[in-house]
Amino acid sequence: MAFMECRFNSAVLLKAVSMNVIVPLTGNTDEPRKVMYLLHGLSDDSSMWFRRSSIERYADRYNMVVIMPDGGRSFYTDAVSGENYWTFISEELPQTVKSIFNLSPDKEHTFAAGLSMGGYGALKLGLRCPEKFAAVAGLSSVTDIKYRFRDKSSAGWHPEFRRIFGTVSQVVPRGNDLFDLAQKAVDSGKELPEIISFCGSEDFMIGDNRKFNKFMRKLEYPGFYAFERPGSHTWEFWDLYIQDVMKFFVTGELPEQQI
């Protein structure tokens, strides 16, 4: 197992950036490696998955390369007033990873997952870039940006939301509403990535997730799987269920008791 801290210059962000990378050294290295882009939450950075979970052991178990980039507090979005983190995460980063590590960019070997803000980013990657991902996963995901704009309990986020997304009326046309993106993805007739979602029944994001899950079932999105488990917005929850996510990515095997 190799763990690497990579620092490189981003032409998109116009600054030096970082990513942490886990590369298993076992398994058949002659075959294309499965690669998972693993996105952090709002208050975290590129080191947090490695520091707070056992992701290195899970990467070894499933023989997956794990790419953990730093997304700042960007919601992995090209900001109305700020940096272009969507272009960075969806275009520049995969090309950089391919150049440095010579990893296959093929859809069938590429996955994305994340927690909270990172769950939003991973779902958006799958819905806006279906040609690039075999499957994506969200843990305790922020799924309803328009609701969070209006929700009084999320008032602390509102200045950042205005900087990133602009106004509520700009969320859909700028390609940042997961509901609209899912509708357009299904209507497109394209081959879509599978989506797996986990959220804790005591998580403050559970309402957002239930609404999104209901919408996806009504939409009949092919290959959408949602799971509600005891737990809240904690690393104990994310460390536990990222294992199910990785198992699904590698084997296609789903947990029991889908909601």
Solvent accessible surface area in square Angstrom, and as a share of the most:
residue,aa,sasa,rsa
1,M,69,0.31
2,A,28,0.21
3,F,68,0.28
4,M,65,0.29
5,E,119,0.53
6,C,20,0.12
7,R,181,0.66
8,F,33,0.14
9,N,110,0.56
10,S,0,0.00
11,A,74,0.57
12,V,43,0.25
13,L,8,0.04
14,L,152,0.76
15,K,79,0.33
16,A,79,0.61
17,V,13,0.08
18,S,20,0.13
19,M,0,0.00
20,N,9,0.04
21,V,0,0.00
22,I,0,0.00
23,V,24,0.14
24,P,0,0.00
25,L,114,0.57
26,T,82,0.48
27,G,55,0.53
28,N,78,0.40
29,T,85,0.49
30,D,136,0.71
31,E,102,0.46
32,P,77,0.49
33,R,30,0.11
34,K,54,0.23
35,V,4,0.02
36,M,0,0.00
37,Y,13,0.05
38,L,1,0.01
39,L,0,0.00
40,H,2,0.01
41,G,2,0.02
42,L,27,0.14
43,S,94,0.61
44,D,27,0.14
45,D,53,0.28
46,S,11,0.07
47,S,28,0.18
48,M,22,0.10
49,W,2,0.01
50,F,64,0.27
51,R,143,0.52
52,R,131,0.48
53,S,16,0.10
54,S,34,0.22
55,I,1,0.00
56,E,55,0.25
57,R,145,0.53
58,Y,3,0.01
59,A,0,0.00
60,D,65,0.34
61,R,121,0.44
62,Y,34,0.13
63,N,46,0.24
64,M,0,0.00
65,V,0,0.00
66,V,0,0.00
67,I,0,0.00
68,M,2,0.01
69,P,1,0.01
70,D,39,0.20
71,G,0,0.00
72,G,24,0.23
73,R,105,0.38
74,S,9,0.06
75,F,2,0.01
76,Y,0,0.00
77,T,1,0.00
78,D,36,0.19
79,A,12,0.10
80,V,65,0.38
81,S,70,0.45
82,G,52,0.50
83,E,71,0.32
84,N,64,0.33
85,Y,15,0.06
86,W,19,0.07
87,T,35,0.21
88,F,0,0.00
89,I,4,0.02
90,S,3,0.02
91,E,97,0.44
92,E,30,0.14
93,L,0,0.00
94,P,29,0.18
95,Q,112,0.50
96,T,24,0.14
97,V,3,0.02
98,K,91,0.39
99,S,95,0.61
100,I,88,0.45
101,F,42,0.17
102,N,135,0.69
103,L,20,0.10
104,S,26,0.17
105,P,76,0.48
106,D,70,0.36
107,K,49,0.21
108,E,112,0.50
109,H,27,0.12
110,T,10,0.06
111,F,7,0.03
112,A,0,0.00
113,A,0,0.00
114,G,0,0.00
115,L,4,0.02
116,S,10,0.07
117,M,1,0.00
118,G,0,0.00
119,G,0,0.00
120,Y,0,0.00
121,G,0,0.00
122,A,0,0.00
123,L,2,0.01
124,K,0,0.00
125,L,2,0.01
126,G,0,0.00
127,L,8,0.04
128,R,86,0.31
129,C,10,0.06
130,P,7,0.04
131,E,104,0.47
132,K,67,0.28
133,F,7,0.03
134,A,26,0.20
135,A,3,0.02
136,V,0,0.00
137,A,0,0.00
138,G,0,0.00
139,L,0,0.00
140,S,0,0.00
141,S,0,0.00
142,V,1,0.00
143,T,2,0.01
144,D,5,0.03
145,I,1,0.00
146,K,62,0.26
147,Y,97,0.37
148,R,13,0.05
149,F,20,0.08
150,R,159,0.58
151,D,23,0.12
152,K,184,0.78
153,S,99,0.64
154,S,6,0.04
155,A,55,0.43
156,G,69,0.66
157,W,51,0.18
158,H,29,0.13
159,P,78,0.49
160,E,38,0.17
161,F,1,0.00
162,R,132,0.48
163,R,92,0.33
164,I,0,0.00
165,F,0,0.00
166,G,7,0.07
167,T,73,0.42
168,V,39,0.23
169,S,89,0.58
170,Q,61,0.27
171,V,0,0.00
172,V,47,0.27
173,P,102,0.64
174,R,92,0.34
175,G,13,0.12
176,N,3,0.01
177,D,4,0.02
178,L,1,0.00
179,F,25,0.10
180,D,33,0.17
181,L,17,0.08
182,A,0,0.00
183,Q,68,0.30
184,K,114,0.48
185,A,8,0.06
186,V,43,0.25
187,D,99,0.51
188,S,56,0.36
189,G,69,0.66
190,K,122,0.52
191,E,137,0.62
192,L,22,0.11
193,P,1,0.01
194,E,66,0.30
195,I,0,0.00
196,I,0,0.00
197,S,5,0.03
198,F,0,0.00
199,C,4,0.03
200,G,0,0.00
201,S,38,0.25
202,E,115,0.51
203,D,3,0.01
204,F,111,0.46
205,M,0,0.00
206,I,25,0.13
207,G,44,0.42
208,D,7,0.04
209,N,1,0.01
210,R,117,0.43
211,K,110,0.47
212,F,2,0.01
213,N,8,0.04
214,K,139,0.59
215,F,58,0.24
216,M,1,0.00
217,R,121,0.44
218,K,174,0.74
219,L,28,0.14
220,E,140,0.63
221,Y,11,0.04
222,P,79,0.50
223,G,21,0.20
224,F,20,0.08
225,Y,45,0.17
226,A,2,0.02
227,F,3,0.01
228,E,45,0.20
229,R,35,0.13
230,P,108,0.68
231,G,23,0.22
232,S,39,0.25
233,H,51,0.23
234,T,49,0.29
235,W,34,0.12
236,E,135,0.60
237,F,8,0.03
238,W,13,0.04
239,D,33,0.17
240,L,96,0.48
241,Y,24,0.09
242,I,0,0.00
243,Q,37,0.16
244,D,39,0.20
245,V,0,0.00
246,M,0,0.00
247,K,70,0.30
248,F,8,0.03
249,F,11,0.05
250,V,47,0.27
251,T,83,0.48
252,G,46,0.44
253,E,93,0.42
254,L,58,0.29
255,P,29,0.18
256,E,144,0.65
257,Q,149,0.66
258,Q,88,0.39
259,I,81,0.41
